[in-house]
Amino acid sequence: MAKILLIEDDEAISIGLEYYLKQEGFDMLTSSKGLPSLEMLDDVALILLDVNLPDINGFDLFKKIKEIKDIPVIFLTANDLEVSIVMGLDMGADDYVTKPFKAKELVSRIKTVLRRFTTKDNHNLIKLFDLTIDTNRMLVLKNNKDVMLTALEYKIFLIFVLNPNVVFTREKILADVWDVNEEYVNDNALTVYIKRIREKIEDDPTNPKIIVTVRGIGYKLGDENV
């Protein structure tokens, strides 16, 4: 099973999560401090990272981890302020869970993130319109130039890419991105994210061909042959 590194300074939370995740079949490593964990990244498939650590801010540690190895990271924190959540996701975090959380919910999120990272190298490129999506490196290229999507914009876009014949309601998009409905992502926010994605990938964002609106329902991936 996948090896998970839990970086958490709260001993009670660490012991409880370690026990529960072992029962779920995961191989566990734990660290109560951030900097020593940088020596523990070998064979790690996913990191659960507490934002508030005694020796380093979790966001700063995240940057150091990504400089060493591309490992999926789920932030754990008691801070549910929207600005902190957006900051973590814009940095490239794969998910963000606020305390207190249900262990079962966390396991579901872990499994979802791991599925996104298990695409093999020889199957990781998706080409559509003038875009190339590299699902291993989480990159989108337009005419061979990097499209700078945030982590959340990428997740929303990938929903359409991986489901080309499906019409998604707005509620379904939010549920798929987060796996469970989260209060801090609302309908208005989704409108803004779709607008930003279109501005980055469409030739004419006012007349979108890649992410098209299905009136009265939601959105879908456009048909290249139309």
N, C-alpha and C positions, 0 to 999 in steps of 0.2 A: 504493500500500500504506500501511498504518498507520504513523504516525510514533511512534517509541519514544524516550523520554528515559531514558538510563542514567546514574544518579548513583552513581558508584563511585570511590573514591580509590585503589584498587589498580590501577596502570597496566597490569600484565600481564593482569589479569582484564578490564579495560575494553577494551583493544585486541582481545583474543581474542573477547569477546562482540560487540563492534561489528562485527568482520569476519564472524563466523558469522551474525549476524542480518541483515546486509546480503545475505549469500548466500541467505538464506531469503526475501528480497524486502522486508524492512522498511526504512523510512527512519529513519536513526539520528541522534540528538543525544546528546552525552556531556558530563558535567560531573564534575570531581574533587572539587568542594565542593558543600555543600548550599544555602547562601543564594543564590549567583549563579544557581542553577537555577530560582529563583522567577521570573526574568525570561525563562524559556525555555519557558513553558507553552503558548504559542499553537500551535494545531493538533496538539498532542500527544495521542495516543490512549491511551497507557499509559505508566506510569513503573515502571522497575526501580530500587528504592531500597535502597542499602546502609544498614544500621542504624548502623554505626560510621563516621562521617565526621569529618574534621579540624576542622570549624568548628561543627557542630551535631549533636545526637543525631538519628538517623533518625526516631524516633517524634515528636520535636518538629517536625521538618521536615514530616512527614506531615500534622500538624495545620494547619500554615501553608499547605500545598498545597491542602488541602480547603477552607480559607477562601477561596481564590482561585478554584478551579475544581474541579468534580466529575470527577476523572480516576481511572480504575482504577489501583491500585498493587499491585505485587508486591514484598514485602520480600526482600532478599538479605542473608544473614548467616552468620557462622561459629558463632553461638550457637544451639544446638539445644535449649536448656533449655525444657521445656514451658511454664513461666511466661512466658517471653518470647514464645513462639509464640502463646499464648492472648491475651496483652496486645495483640500486633499485630492479631490477628483481631478482638478485641473493639473495637478502635479503628475498625474498618471496612475494614481492608486486605482485598484480594481474594484474596491467596494469600501464602505464606511459603515460601521455598526456602532450605535450608541448604547452605552450602559444605562440601566440594566437591559440585557437582551436574553432571549430564550436560547439555550444551547442547541435545540433542534433547529431553530431558524439559522443560527450561525453555521451549522453543519450543511444546511441546504445551500447557503451562500458559498461556502468553501467548495462544495462539489460543482457548483455552477462555474465558479472562477477557474477551477482546475480543468473543466471541460473545454473552456475557451483557450486554454494554453496547451492542449494536447494535440493540436493540428500538426501533422507531420510536415517536414520541410518540403517534400515533393508534392504536397497537396495544399500548400499554403497561399498560392496566388490565385486571385479571382479577378478576371478582367471583364469589365462592362463599360459601355460607352467609351469615353476616353480616360477611364480610370483603371488603376491597378490597385487591388487591396491585398496587402501582405498580412495575413492573419497571424502569422508567427510573431512578426515584429510590430503588429498593430499600427501599420502605416497605410496611408492612402496617397497614391500618386496620381496627379492629373497631368497628362502629357509629359510624364516622367519627372514632374516636379512635385516636391513634397507638399501635401495639403495639410496645414497645421490644425488638425482637429483636436479638441480637448478630449480627455478620456470619456466624458459623458457623451459628447457629440459623436465620438467613434462608436460607442456602444449602441446609440440610437440608430446610426447609419447602418451598422452591421445587422441589425434586425431585418432591415429591408433587403440587404445584400444576400443574406442566407435564406430568405423566404420570398423569392421573386414573384410568386403568383398569389401572394396572400394580401388581402386588404386588412390593415390594422386599424382598429379603433384607437382613439387617444388613450383610453383607459388601459387597453391591452399593451400599448407601447410602454407606458409607465410601469405596469406590472412586470413586463418582461425584462426591463432594464434593472429593476430593483429586486425582482423575485417576490417581494411582498410590497404592498402599497405603503409608501412613506409620506408622511404629512408635509414634509418640506419640499416635495416636488409636486407642484400643482399644475392644473391645466394651462394656466397662463405661461408658466415657465416652459412647458413643452412647446408652445407656439414660438417662443423666443429661440429655443434650441433648433427647431426645424428651420427657422429663418436663417440662423447663423450657418447651419450646414449647407443650405442652398446657396448662400453667398459665397461659400468656399468651393463648392463642387460643380455648380451649374454654370453654363456659358451665359445664360440670361436668367438670373434669380427671379425676375418678375414673370417669367414664362417657363417654369421648371419642367424638365424632361426626365430627370432621374428620380427625384422624389415628387410624385404627383399627388394632388389632392383628390380624394374621392368624396364629392360633396355629400354632406349629411352622414358620412361614415367615419372617414379618417384619411389615411395615406397608404400608398403602395409604391413599389418600385416601378418605374416607367418601362415601357416596352421599346427596346432598341430598334425594332423593325417598323415602328409607327412614324 
